[in-house]
Amino acid sequence: MATSKQPQKTLVEAVQAVYEALEPFDDTSRQRILISATSLLGGHLTPPVAAVPQAVPQQSKAPQPVAGERPLSPIELIQSKGAVTNVQKLAVFAYYRERVEGSSRFAKEDLLPYFAKAKQPPPGNYDRDFRQAVTAGWIYEDGADSYLTSKGLEAVEAGFGGKGQKRGPKRGNRAKNKKTR
């Protein structure tokens, strides 16, 4: 009988520790922390539909459809988040898998077909671009258990801080390029 109470006491203590750790945060932050921690532990936690509008800042569009709305396509998500580089698109595809399709874990090769789904040309060097997404801290690579990190989630939701905007053609100093006589 004492052994059956011990795991319950440990469980209660764990719940109390989690409660105390999350207490100073607002509801949105608590939800994000719980989703990230659950993902790191290999689980999947999806916020309830009623909580989705609260979890997304008002100025950004929610990637998850609210009851009665249409889901976003990969190309719509790329456009709305301002992803221009292949590295940014990979983060968006991981985000799409997690938020729209409900699949938070993936293998490196699982993201490649999303370029075709989004009507985007495939990367010339997919392995390099995936490594850059890992190096940027947006994706954690762990074989078939790779996932979008909290930093990646924040980067996508912030539209990559405006760093995804296309720039015009480079304009060098034309005087340097002209031959002098």
Stockholm file with secondary structure:
# STOCKHOLM 1.0

chainA/1-181         MATSKQPQKTLVEAVQAVYEALEPFDDTSRQRILISATSLLGGHLTPPVAAVPQAVPQQSKAPQPVAGERPLSPIELIQSKGAVTNVQKLAVFAYYRERVEGSSRFAKEDLLPYFAKAKQPPPGNYDRDFRQAVTAGWIYEDGADSYLTSKGLEAVEAGFGGKGQKRGPKRGNRAKNKKTR
#=GR chainA/1-181 SS CHHHHHHHHHHHHHHHHHHHHHTTSCHHHHHHHHHHHHHHTTCCCCCCGGGHHHHSCTTSCCSSCCTTSCCCCHHHHHHHHTCCSHHHHHHHHHHHIIIIICCCCBCGGGGTHHHHHTTCCCCTTHHHHHHHHHHTTSEECCGGGBEECHHHHHHHHTGGGGTTCCCCCCCCCHHHHSCCC
#=GC SS_cons         CHHHHHHHHHHHHHHHHHHHHHTTSCHHHHHHHHHHHHHHTTCCCCCCGGGHHHHSCTTSCCSSCCTTSCCCCHHHHHHHHTCCSHHHHHHHHHHHIIIIICCCCBCGGGGTHHHHHTTCCCCTTHHHHHHHHHHTTSEECCGGGBEECHHHHHHHHTGGGGTTCCCCCCCCCHHHHSCCC
//
